[in-house]
Amino acid sequence: MWADNETFEDLLGFQVHADLIRSVVLNPKLLPVTIGVFGDWGSGKSSIMEMLKRDLEPETQPDPQIKKQLETVAVLHFNGWLFEGYDDAKAALLSSIVSQLAEHKRFGPKIRDAAKSLLRRIHGMRLLRWGMKEVGVPVLKAYLTGGLSLAGDLTHYAKEMSSEKPDKDKEKESAGEEDSAPIIEPEKELDTTDVRAFRKEFKEMLKKSNIQSLVILIDDLDRCSPERIIENLEAIKLFLNAPCTAFVIGADPRIVRHAIAVRYKDIRLPDIQALTGDGELNERLVDDYLEKLIQIPYHLPRLSRAEIETYMTLLLCKRHLAEEPFAKCLTAWKDGWARNRYASFSAGSVKESLQNSLPPHLEAPLALCAGTASMVAEGLNGNPRQVKRFLNAFLLRKQLAETSKIGDLRDDVLMKLMLLEYYKLPKFRDLFKWQAEEKGHPKALATLERWTKAPPAERSSQTEGLPADKVWQEDSRLQQWLMMPPTLADVDLSDYFWLARDRLQSTLSDVSLVPPIVRKYLESLLKDGTRRAAAQQAKNELKPAELETLHDCLSRHLLRKPDDNAAHAAFGQLIQAGLPSAQAYASVLLNLPVDKVPPGVAVSVSGFCKTAPALATTFAPVLQKFSTAPETRAGKALAEEKKR
């Protein structure tokens, strides 16, 4: 097993990314700066920041000149998710940074008194509760109109907003009635001098400490709620943009974009409406806002097949080898990578680095690694965290087989089935049903394997015995999986599915492997206020595999709560947004008890069928199912709909 934590041990060649970012944050001509280290969940952002943190510490540098330079660098770390429940995310960020500086071993003694003064000032600002009405709207408005040049301008915008009340509200005030939700209460008006004084004190504190570069690493931002994400970003931009500061933010940019859209979904300011045309927050607005917060976006690349094979090889070597031989493998890989970064570090490379003495217990895993690297890279989207978790799940299944006395389990068969389980879950369930009905030897699978081996020109005539579901024949990734060795036609799959029996409902991708981007969209789609915007965004942001995972999450939600209108509306909104979600929705509707389906669902499905012939074909079996249950609410609603 391998620990699923960030690490500065580089098994991916990511040191180059850390070195590049390091060169930026140490360049005084580029400061102040905010760098976004952007990548999907599990792409290695946290590990890169761990490497960066290590490399900016003087103690880690043997070169005296570099060590001397780093003596004037302070590196701080802030995990936004740990402060998710804090009443004011801005104050949490400010307090954490000032407190860490006060406790810093090199700079703390010089600035302790100044830090105490700043902490008192932060506490005072926290009491003002700088929320959406006091800061968020003015900041966004100022960004869009190019007017925010100083943090002190917030007072002007906040007062302006508080004075722009509807006539009815002004009439209430003139009649002596109390406004139930004042934007800024008189005793809590923002004091321009407080903000400016804070910034001035902060700059003076840095100057007094002789810090030439203050590097602040912000991680796990994309695990926070949309509200907290925006508050943290605004705090960075508005308060801590001192001359020598560098913020390095690790996040999935799609989650940040989603947070911006959710945070400002209800804004209808005239200047925003003029930009968006219809008052809706469009893609250009989100892009502009994000660009103003992040000066340098740095996107981590997806790992290639060769890199995935190298990563799997090194993980297996680390698990099966002692410290000294593993160190030899690591050195050999780094030397080879320096000469040719496109080649994979394979079983042959390991054997060569160990003087042609590959341990027997390592041969089979490395051979399996070489044979499956391409499929793992494609199925797991080149994501190192998912690769590690997949291998951990694979080892757990093997251990379960050993404790259950299943002695003839084949590693290659197990891994092939688990790949299907992860990236094509509905088809994995299909295969489970087939093998259960036919005692471990599904005929449809054997037919499909023969069909994929036939020349493409001959496949159209070889349709006998193929499953009715055309996805098996039309999806290129499924065809790739079917052609991947080993063939399964002659393998009894009963034991393999017995090992996965506890996962057939929750599945391998249920919790641990559901990317945060999917969870964020699931949450937004299940809320009335954010559903439409989330569906529109999902069309542009979610990859096909992520959309399929989202479909599965919604489907399992409906299987547990078939009468949940929010989940039905989520599917409906995805379909209306033009996403290929109809087949997934139709499939789950066919598996729900009709008497539990809300009547509005029948009306919606009927409406889908009227809008497009393709949808009519997809939902025809669903409408037929509703029609055969006229006593149910859905059946009655459909009958009434047909009369119109």
C-alpha positions in Angstrom: 0.0 0.0 0.0 1.1 3.6 -0.6 0.2 6.6 1.5 -2.1 9.1 -0.3 -0.4 12.3 0.9 1.5 15.1 -0.7 5.3 14.5 -0.7 8.5 16.1 -1.8 9.8 12.7 -3.0 9.6 13.2 -6.8 8.5 10.1 -8.7 7.0 12.1 -11.6 9.6 14.5 -12.7 7.7 17.4 -11.2 10.9 19.0 -9.7 11.1 21.1 -13.0 7.7 22.7 -12.1 8.9 23.5 -8.6 12.1 25.0 -9.9 10.3 27.2 -12.4 8.0 28.6 -9.7 10.9 29.1 -7.4 12.7 31.3 -10.1 9.6 33.5 -10.2 9.1 34.0 -6.5 12.8 34.9 -6.0 12.8 37.5 -8.7 12.3 40.9 -7.1 11.3 42.4 -10.5 8.3 40.1 -10.6 7.0 40.8 -7.1 4.3 41.2 -5.9 2.7 38.3 -7.8 0.0 35.7 -7.5 0.7 32.4 -9.2 -2.0 29.8 -9.7 -0.7 26.2 -9.8 -3.7 24.8 -11.7 -4.5 21.2 -12.2 -7.2 18.6 -11.6 -7.7 16.9 -8.2 -4.7 14.6 -7.6 -2.6 16.0 -10.4 0.3 16.8 -8.0 -0.2 20.4 -7.0 0.3 19.8 -3.2 3.5 17.8 -3.9 4.9 20.6 -6.0 4.3 23.1 -3.2 6.0 20.7 -0.8 9.0 20.6 -3.1 9.0 24.4 -3.4 8.7 24.8 0.4 11.7 22.5 0.9 13.8 24.2 -1.8 13.2 27.7 -0.3 14.7 26.7 3.1 18.3 27.7 3.5 19.2 24.5 5.4 18.5 22.4 2.3 20.9 24.2 0.0 24.6 23.1 -0.1 25.6 26.1 -2.2 26.7 29.0 0.1 25.6 31.7 -2.3 22.1 30.3 -2.7 21.9 29.6 1.0 22.7 33.3 1.7 20.0 34.4 -0.7 17.4 32.2 1.0 18.2 33.7 4.4 16.0 36.7 3.4 13.1 34.5 2.2 10.2 33.6 4.4 7.9 30.7 3.4 4.5 30.4 5.0 1.7 27.8 4.4 -2.0 28.3 4.6 -4.6 25.5 4.2 -7.9 27.2 3.4 -9.9 24.0 4.0 -8.8 23.9 7.7 -10.4 27.2 8.2 -13.6 26.4 6.4 -15.7 26.8 9.5 -14.1 30.1 10.5 -16.6 33.0 10.8 -14.5 35.2 8.5 -12.2 33.6 6.0 -10.4 36.8 5.2 -9.5 37.3 8.9 -8.4 33.7 9.1 -6.0 34.1 6.3 -4.6 37.4 7.6 -4.3 36.1 11.1 -2.5 32.9 10.0 0.0 34.8 7.9 0.8 37.4 10.6 1.0 34.7 13.3 3.4 32.5 11.3 5.6 35.5 10.7 5.7 36.4 14.4 6.7 32.8 15.2 9.3 32.5 12.3 12.7 31.4 13.7 14.7 33.9 11.6 12.3 36.9 11.4 9.9 36.5 14.4 12.0 38.3 17.0 12.4 41.4 14.8 8.7 41.9 14.2 6.8 40.4 17.2 5.5 43.8 18.5 4.4 44.9 15.0 2.7 41.5 14.5 0.7 41.9 17.8 -0.5 45.3 16.6 -1.6 43.9 13.2 -3.4 41.0 14.9 -5.4 43.5 17.0 -6.2 45.4 13.8 -7.3 42.2 12.1 -9.6 41.3 15.0 -11.2 44.7 14.7 -11.8 44.2 11.0 -13.2 40.8 11.6 -15.8 42.3 13.8 -17.1 44.2 10.8 -17.9 40.9 9.2 -16.8 41.8 5.7 -19.3 39.7 3.8 -21.0 39.8 0.4 -22.8 43.1 0.9 -19.9 45.0 2.4 -17.1 43.7 0.2 -18.0 41.2 -2.4 -20.4 43.3 -4.6 -18.2 46.4 -4.4 -15.1 44.4 -5.3 -16.7 42.7 -8.3 -18.3 45.9 -9.5 -14.9 47.7 -9.2 -13.0 45.0 -11.0 -15.5 45.0 -13.9 -15.4 48.7 -14.3 -11.7 49.1 -13.7 -12.2 51.3 -10.7 -10.5 49.5 -7.8 -7.0 50.9 -7.4 -6.8 51.1 -3.6 -8.3 48.9 -0.8 -9.6 52.1 0.8 -12.0 52.6 -2.1 -14.1 49.9 -0.6 -15.7 52.4 1.8 -16.8 54.5 -1.1 -18.4 51.5 -2.9 -20.0 50.2 0.3 -21.6 53.5 1.1 -22.7 53.9 -2.5 -24.4 50.5 -2.3 -26.1 51.3 1.0 -27.5 54.6 -0.5 -28.8 52.9 -3.6 -32.0 51.6 -2.0 -35.4 51.2 -3.7 -37.8 54.0 -3.2 -40.0 51.8 -1.0 -37.1 51.3 1.4 -36.5 55.1 1.5 -40.2 55.6 2.2 -40.0 53.2 5.1 -37.1 55.0 6.6 -38.8 58.4 6.2 -41.8 56.9 7.9 -39.6 55.7 10.8 -39.7 52.0 9.9 -36.6 50.0 10.4 -34.9 48.5 7.4 -34.8 44.7 8.2 -31.5 44.1 6.5 -29.3 47.2 6.2 -26.3 46.8 4.0 -24.0 48.5 6.5 -25.1 49.5 9.9 -24.0 53.0 11.0 -21.7 51.7 13.7 -20.1 49.2 11.4 -19.2 51.4 8.5 -15.7 50.6 7.1 -13.0 53.0 8.1 -10.8 53.8 5.1 -7.9 54.7 7.5 -8.2 51.2 9.1 -7.6 49.4 5.8 -4.9 51.8 4.6 -3.2 51.7 8.1 -3.2 47.9 8.0 -1.5 47.8 4.6 1.0 50.4 5.7 1.8 48.6 8.9 2.2 45.3 7.1 4.6 46.8 4.6 6.6 48.4 7.4 6.7 45.2 9.3 8.2 43.4 6.2 10.7 46.1 5.7 11.8 46.0 9.3 12.2 42.2 9.2 14.5 42.5 6.1 12.3 39.9 4.2 13.1 40.2 0.6 10.6 37.7 -0.6 7.5 36.5 1.4 6.2 33.3 -0.2 2.8 32.2 0.9 1.6 28.8 -0.2 -2.1 28.4 -0.2 -3.3 24.8 -0.7 -6.6 23.0 -0.7 -8.5 26.1 -1.8 -10.6 24.1 -4.1 -11.9 22.0 -1.2 -13.6 25.0 0.3 -17.1 26.2 -0.2 -17.6 28.8 -3.0 -18.0 31.5 -0.4 -14.7 30.7 1.3 -12.8 30.4 -2.0 -13.8 33.9 -3.1 -13.2 35.4 0.4 -9.7 34.0 0.4 -8.9 35.3 -3.1 -10.2 38.7 -2.3 -8.1 38.9 0.9 -5.0 38.1 -1.1 -5.7 40.7 -3.7 -7.0 43.5 -1.5 -4.9 43.2 1.7 -1.6 41.5 1.2 -0.4 42.8 -2.1 2.8 44.2 -0.5 5.9 44.8 -2.7 7.8 41.6 -1.8 5.0 39.1 -1.5 4.3 36.1 -3.7 1.3 33.9 -3.4 1.3 30.4 -4.8 -2.2 29.0 -5.0 -2.9 25.4 -5.7 -6.4 24.7 -7.1 -8.5 23.2 -9.8 -9.3 26.3 -11.8 -12.7 24.8 -12.8 -13.7 24.8 -9.1 -12.6 28.4 -8.7 -14.6 29.4 -11.8 -17.6 27.6 -10.5 -17.2 29.4 -7.1 -17.2 32.7 -8.9 -20.3 31.9 -10.8 -22.1 30.6 -7.7 -21.0 33.5 -5.5 -22.3 36.2 -7.8 -25.2 34.4 -9.4 -27.8 36.8 -8.1 -26.0 40.1 -8.9 -28.0 42.4 -11.2 -26.0 45.6 -11.1 -26.5 47.8 -14.1 -22.9 47.7 -15.2 -22.7 43.9 -15.0 -26.0 43.6 -16.9 -24.5 45.8 -19.6 -21.5 43.5 -19.9 -23.5 40.3 -19.9 -26.5 41.3 -22.0 -29.1 39.5 -20.0 -27.9 39.9 -16.5 -26.6 36.3 -16.3 -23.0 35.7 -15.2 -21.4 34.5 -18.5 -18.2 32.9 -19.2 -16.4 36.1 -20.1 -17.2 37.7 -16.8 -15.9 34.6 -14.9 -12.7 34.6 -17.0 -12.1 38.3 -16.4 -12.6 38.1 -12.7 -10.2 35.1 -12.4 -7.6 36.8 -14.5 -7.6 39.8 -12.2 -7.0 37.6 -9.2 -4.3 35.4 -10.7 -1.5 37.1 -12.6 0.4 33.9 -13.6 -1.7 30.8 -14.2 0.5 27.7 -14.5 -1.3 24.6 -15.7 0.1 21.2 -14.8 0.1 18.8 -17.8 -1.7 15.5 -17.8 0.7 12.6 -17.5 1.5 10.6 -20.7 1.4 6.8 -21.0 5.2 6.6 -20.6 5.0 8.8 -17.4 2.3 6.7 -16.0 4.3 3.5 -16.6 7.3 5.1 -15.0 5.2 6.2 -12.0 3.7 2.7 -11.5 7.1 1.2 -11.9 8.7 3.4 -9.2 5.7 2.9 -6.9 6.1 -0.9 -7.2 9.9 -0.7 -6.7 9.4 1.4 -3.6 7.0 -1.2 -2.2 9.0 -4.3 -3.1 12.6 -3.2 -2.7 14.7 -2.3 0.3 15.9 1.3 0.7 19.3 0.9 -1.0 18.2 -0.9 -4.2 15.3 1.5 -4.5 17.7 4.5 -4.2 19.6 2.9 -7.1 16.5 2.7 -9.2 15.6 6.3 -8.4 19.0 7.5 -9.4 18.9 5.5 -12.6 15.5 7.0 -13.5 16.7 10.5 -12.9 19.8 10.0 -15.0 17.8 8.5 -17.8 15.1 11.2 -17.6 17.8 13.9 -18.0 18.9 12.3 -21.3 15.4 11.4 -22.6 12.3 12.6 -20.8 10.0 10.8 -23.3 11.1 7.3 -22.5 9.5 5.2 -19.8 11.3 3.6 -16.9 10.3 0.0 -17.3 11.0 -3.4 -16.0 14.2 -3.6 -18.2 15.4 -0.3 -16.7 14.9 -1.6 -13.2 16.8 -4.8 -14.0 19.7 -2.8 -15.5 19.9 -0.5 -12.5 20.1 -3.5 -10.2 22.9 -5.2 -12.2 20.6 -7.6 -14.0 19.3 -9.1 -10.7 15.6 -8.3 -10.7 13.9 -9.9 -7.6 11.5 -12.7 -8.6 8.6 -11.2 -6.6 8.9 -7.9 -8.6 8.9 -9.5 -12.1 5.1 -10.2 -12.3 4.0 -6.8 -11.0 6.3 -4.9 -13.4 5.2 -7.0 -16.4 1.6 -6.2 -15.5 2.5 -2.6 -15.2 3.9 -2.5 -18.7 0.9 -4.2 -20.2 -1.7 -2.0 -18.5 0.0 1.4 -18.4 -1.7 2.7 -21.6 -5.1 1.7 -20.3 -4.5 3.0 -16.8 -3.3 6.3 -18.3 -6.4 6.6 -20.4 -8.9 5.3 -17.9 -7.5 7.4 -15.0 -7.0 10.5 -17.1 -3.2 10.6 -16.4 -3.9 11.5 -12.8 -1.2 10.4 -10.3 -3.4 10.3 -7.3 -6.0 8.2 -9.0 -3.2 5.9 -10.2 -2.0 5.5 -6.6 -5.5 4.9 -5.2 -6.3 2.5 -8.0 -3.2 0.4 -7.2 -4.1 0.5 -3.5 -7.6 -0.8 -4.3 -6.1 -3.4 -6.5 -3.8 -4.6 -3.6 -6.8 -4.7 -1.2 -8.7 -6.9 -3.6 -5.7 -9.2 -3.9 -5.4 -9.4 -0.1 -9.1 -10.1 0.2 -8.7 -13.0 -2.3 -5.8 -14.4 -0.2 -7.7 -14.3 3.1 -10.8 -15.8 1.3 -8.6 -18.7 0.0 -9.2 -17.8 -3.7 -6.0 -19.3 -5.0 -6.2 -19.1 -8.8 -6.9 -15.3 -9.1 -5.1 -13.8 -12.0 -3.7 -10.3 -11.5 -4.2 -9.3 -15.2 -7.9 -10.3 -15.1 -8.5 -8.5 -11.8 -6.8 -5.3 -13.1 -8.7 -5.3 -16.4 -12.1 -5.7 -14.6 -11.2 -3.0 -12.1 -10.3 -0.6 -15.0 -13.8 -1.2 -16.4 -15.3 -0.7 -12.9 -13.6 2.7 -12.6 -14.1 4.4 -15.9 -17.2 2.6 -17.3 -19.2 1.8 -14.2 -22.6 1.2 -15.9 -21.0 -1.4 -18.2 -19.2 -3.0 -15.3 -22.7 -3.5 -13.8 -23.9 -4.9 -17.1 -21.1 -7.4 -17.1 -21.9 -8.3 -13.5 -25.5 -9.1 -14.4 -24.5 -11.1 -17.5 -22.0 -13.3 -15.6 -24.4 -13.8 -12.6 -27.1 -15.0 -15.0 -24.7 -17.4 -16.9 -22.6 -18.7 -14.0 -19.5 -16.6 -14.5 -19.2 -17.0 -18.3 -21.2 -14.3 -20.1 -21.9 -15.1 -23.7 -22.3 -11.5 -24.6 -18.8 -10.7 -23.5 -17.4 -13.6 -25.6 -19.3 -12.3 -28.6 -18.1 -8.7 -28.1 -14.4 -9.9 -27.9 -14.8 -11.8 -31.2 -16.5 -8.8 -32.8 -13.7 -6.4 -31.8 -11.1 -8.8 -33.4 -12.9 -8.7 -36.7 -11.8 -6.2 -39.4 -13.9 -3.0 -39.2 -15.4 -3.7 -42.6 -16.8 -7.0 -41.5 -18.2 -6.0 -38.1 -21.5 -4.8 -39.5 -22.4 -8.3 -40.6 -21.4 -9.9 -37.3 -24.2 -8.7 -35.1 -25.7 -11.9 -33.8 -25.4 -12.3 -30.1 -24.3 -8.7 -29.5 -25.9 -6.9 -26.6 -28.8 -4.6 -27.4 -27.0 -1.7 -25.8 -25.1 -0.1 -28.7 -22.7 1.7 -26.4 -20.6 -1.5 -26.2 -20.1 -1.3 -30.0 -19.9 2.5 -30.4 -17.6 3.6 -27.5 -14.0 3.6 -28.6 -12.7 3.3 -25.0 -14.9 0.2 -24.4 -13.5 -1.3 -27.6 -10.0 -0.6 -26.4 -10.8 -2.3 -23.1 -12.3 -5.3 -25.0 -9.1 -5.7 -27.1 -6.8 -5.2 -24.1 -5.2 -8.5 -23.0 -6.1 -10.8 -21.5 -9.3 -12.0 -23.2 -12.0 -12.9 -20.7 -14.3 -15.3 -22.7 -12.8 -18.4 -21.1 -12.4 -17.0 -17.6 -14.8 -17.8 -14.8 -15.6 -14.3 -13.5 -17.6 -15.3 -10.5 -14.8 -15.0 -7.9 -13.7 -11.6 -9.3 -17.2 -10.2 -9.0 -17.5 -11.8 -5.5 -14.5 -9.6 -4.5 -16.3 -6.6 -5.8 -19.7 -7.4 -4.3 -19.4 -4.7 -1.6 -18.7 -2.2 -4.4 -21.4 -2.9 -6.8 -23.8 -0.4 -5.2 -21.3 2.2 -4.0 -18.5 1.1 -6.3 -14.9 2.0 -6.6 -15.6 5.5 -7.9 -18.3 6.2 -5.2 -16.5 8.2 -2.6 -12.7 7.9 -2.7 -12.3 8.4 -6.4 -15.0 11.0 -7.1 -13.1 14.1 -8.1 -14.0 17.3 -6.1 -15.1 19.0 -9.3 -17.8 16.4 -9.6 -18.9 16.8 -6.0 -19.1 20.6 -6.4 -21.3 20.3 -9.4 -23.4 17.6 -7.7 -24.0 20.0 -4.7 -24.9 22.9 -7.0 -27.2 20.8 -9.2 -29.2 19.7 -6.2 -29.8 23.3 -5.1 -32.7 25.3 -6.7 -30.7 28.6 -6.7 -27.6 27.3 -8.5 -28.9 24.5 -10.7 -29.2 26.3 -14.0 -25.9 28.1 -13.8 -24.2 24.8 -12.7 -25.6 22.9 -15.7 -24.5 25.6 -18.1 -21.0 25.6 -16.6 -20.8 21.8 -16.6 -21.2 21.8 -20.3 -17.8 23.6 -20.7 -15.9 22.4 -17.6 -16.5 18.7 -17.1 -14.6 16.1 -19.1 -16.5 13.1 -20.5 -15.3 10.8 -17.7 -16.3 13.3 -15.0 -19.7 13.8 -16.6 -20.2 10.1 -16.5 -19.3 10.1 -12.8 -21.7 12.9 -12.2 -24.5 10.9 -13.9 -23.7 7.9 -11.7 -23.8 10.0 -8.5 -27.2 11.5 -9.5 -28.5 8.0 -10.5 -27.5 6.5 -7.2 -29.0 9.5 -5.4 -32.3 8.8 -7.2 -32.1 5.1 -6.4 -32.0 6.0 -2.7 -34.5 8.8 -3.0 -36.7 8.3 -6.1 -39.1 11.1 -5.1 -36.4 13.8 -4.8 -37.6 16.5 -7.1 -34.2 18.2 -6.9 -32.3 15.2 -8.4 -34.9 14.9 -11.2 -34.6 18.6 -11.9 -30.8 18.3 -12.0 -31.0 15.7 -14.7 -33.5 17.8 -16.6 -31.4 20.9 -16.4 -28.4 19.0 -17.7 -30.4 17.8 -20.7 -31.7 21.3 -21.4 -28.2 22.6 -21.3 -27.3 20.3 -24.2 -25.3 17.7 -22.3 -25.6 14.0 -23.3 -27.4 13.1 -20.1 -30.7 11.7 -21.5 -29.5 8.0 -21.6 -28.3 8.0 -18.0 -31.6 9.6 -16.8 -33.7 7.2 -18.8 -31.8 4.3 -17.4 -32.3 5.3 -13.8 -36.0 6.1 -14.4 -36.6 2.6 -15.7 -35.1 1.2 -12.5 -37.3 3.4 -10.2 -40.7 2.2 -8.8 -43.3 4.2 -10.7 -45.4 4.9 -7.6 -42.4 6.8 -6.1 -41.8 9.0 -9.1 -43.1 12.6 -8.8 -45.8 13.5 -11.2 -43.8 16.4 -12.6 -41.2 14.0 -13.9 -43.8 12.4 -16.4 -44.6 15.9 -17.7 -40.9 16.8 -18.1 -40.1 13.6 -19.9 -43.0 14.0 -22.2 -41.8 17.5 -22.9 -38.3 16.2 -23.8 -39.9 13.8 -26.3 -41.6 16.7 -28.0 -38.5 18.7 -28.4 -36.2 16.3 -30.2 -36.6 12.9 -32.0 -33.5 11.5 -30.5 -34.8 12.2 -27.0 -38.2 10.7 -28.0 -36.4 7.4 -28.9 -34.4 7.4 -25.6 -37.4 8.1 -23.3 -40.0 6.0 -25.2 -39.5 3.0 -22.8 -39.9 5.4 -19.8 -43.2 6.8 -21.0 -44.4 3.3 -21.8 -43.6 2.3 -18.2 -45.5 5.3 -16.8 -48.5 4.5 -19.1 -48.7 0.9 -17.8 -49.2 2.3 -14.2 -52.2 4.7 -14.7 -53.1 4.6 -11.0 -49.8 6.2 -10.0 -49.2 10.0 -9.8 -46.8 9.8 -12.7 -49.2 7.7 -14.7 -52.1 10.2 -14.1 -49.9 13.2 -14.9 -48.8 11.6 -18.2 -52.5 10.8 -19.1 -53.4 14.5 -18.4 -50.4 15.7 -20.4 -51.5 13.6 -23.5 -55.0 15.2 -23.4 -53.5 18.7 -23.9 
